[in-house]
Amino acid sequence: MHRIRVYQELCKGVELCGICMALCPVDVFEPSETLTPRGARPPVPRWIERCTGCENCMLYCPDQAIVVIREKSEQQQALEVDQP
């Protein structure tokens, strides 16, 4: 599973932007129910288990407000340990 961090202080919100929601191939995001101090409604990674780690949200965010942290699978970790 991957982790997604949305920096709300940088995000313009889904009403003014919404690129992350439009480009996510598996619909991970939904609009927040609350507003930020700037009055924006940022995206919330509500269905994180769907995330494929494609990083479209992070790559295309014009405000660099999203970070995708790719978690290594158990198989990848085992390969690293087994290599000399």
Contacts in CASP RR format, 6 or more apart in sequence:
PFRMAT RR
TARGET T0000
AUTHOR 0000-0000-0000
METHOD contacts of the structure
MODEL  1
MHRIRVYQELCKGVELCGICMALCPVDVFEPSETLTPRGARPPVPRWIER
CTGCENCMLYCPDQAIVVIREKSEQQQALEVDQP
1 48 0 8 1.000
1 49 0 8 1.000
1 51 0 8 1.000
1 71 0 8 1.000
2 48 0 8 1.000
2 51 0 8 1.000
2 52 0 8 1.000
2 53 0 8 1.000
2 68 0 8 1.000
2 69 0 8 1.000
2 70 0 8 1.000
2 71 0 8 1.000
3 48 0 8 1.000
3 68 0 8 1.000
3 69 0 8 1.000
3 71 0 8 1.000
4 28 0 8 1.000
4 45 0 8 1.000
4 48 0 8 1.000
4 51 0 8 1.000
4 57 0 8 1.000
4 66 0 8 1.000
4 67 0 8 1.000
4 68 0 8 1.000
4 69 0 8 1.000
5 66 0 8 1.000
5 67 0 8 1.000
5 69 0 8 1.000
6 42 0 8 1.000
6 43 0 8 1.000
6 44 0 8 1.000
6 45 0 8 1.000
6 65 0 8 1.000
6 66 0 8 1.000
7 64 0 8 1.000
7 65 0 8 1.000
7 66 0 8 1.000
7 67 0 8 1.000
8 36 0 8 1.000
8 40 0 8 1.000
8 42 0 8 1.000
8 65 0 8 1.000
9 36 0 8 1.000
9 38 0 8 1.000
10 63 0 8 1.000
10 64 0 8 1.000
10 65 0 8 1.000
11 17 0 8 1.000
11 36 0 8 1.000
11 40 0 8 1.000
11 42 0 8 1.000
11 43 0 8 1.000
11 61 0 8 1.000
11 63 0 8 1.000
11 65 0 8 1.000
11 66 0 8 1.000
12 40 0 8 1.000
12 63 0 8 1.000
13 31 0 8 1.000
13 36 0 8 1.000
13 40 0 8 1.000
13 41 0 8 1.000
13 42 0 8 1.000
13 43 0 8 1.000
14 21 0 8 1.000
14 29 0 8 1.000
14 31 0 8 1.000
14 32 0 8 1.000
14 41 0 8 1.000
14 42 0 8 1.000
14 43 0 8 1.000
15 31 0 8 1.000
15 40 0 8 1.000
15 41 0 8 1.000
16 40 0 8 1.000
17 61 0 8 1.000
17 62 0 8 1.000
17 63 0 8 1.000
18 43 0 8 1.000
19 57 0 8 1.000
19 60 0 8 1.000
19 61 0 8 1.000
19 62 0 8 1.000
20 29 0 8 1.000
20 43 0 8 1.000
20 56 0 8 1.000
20 57 0 8 1.000
20 60 0 8 1.000
20 61 0 8 1.000
20 66 0 8 1.000
21 27 0 8 1.000
21 29 0 8 1.000
21 30 0 8 1.000
21 31 0 8 1.000
21 43 0 8 1.000
23 56 0 8 1.000
23 57 0 8 1.000
23 60 0 8 1.000
24 56 0 8 1.000
24 57 0 8 1.000
25 52 0 8 1.000
25 54 0 8 1.000
25 56 0 8 1.000
26 47 0 8 1.000
26 50 0 8 1.000
26 51 0 8 1.000
26 52 0 8 1.000
27 47 0 8 1.000
27 50 0 8 1.000
28 45 0 8 1.000
28 46 0 8 1.000
28 47 0 8 1.000
28 48 0 8 1.000
28 50 0 8 1.000
28 51 0 8 1.000
28 57 0 8 1.000
29 43 0 8 1.000
29 44 0 8 1.000
29 45 0 8 1.000
29 46 0 8 1.000
29 57 0 8 1.000
30 43 0 8 1.000
30 44 0 8 1.000
30 46 0 8 1.000
30 47 0 8 1.000
31 41 0 8 1.000
31 42 0 8 1.000
31 43 0 8 1.000
31 44 0 8 1.000
32 41 0 8 1.000
32 42 0 8 1.000
32 43 0 8 1.000
32 44 0 8 1.000
34 41 0 8 1.000
35 41 0 8 1.000
36 42 0 8 1.000
42 65 0 8 1.000
43 57 0 8 1.000
43 66 0 8 1.000
45 51 0 8 1.000
51 68 0 8 1.000
53 68 0 8 1.000
53 70 0 8 1.000
55 68 0 8 1.000
55 70 0 8 1.000
57 66 0 8 1.000
57 68 0 8 1.000
58 66 0 8 1.000
58 67 0 8 1.000
58 68 0 8 1.000
72 80 0 8 1.000
END
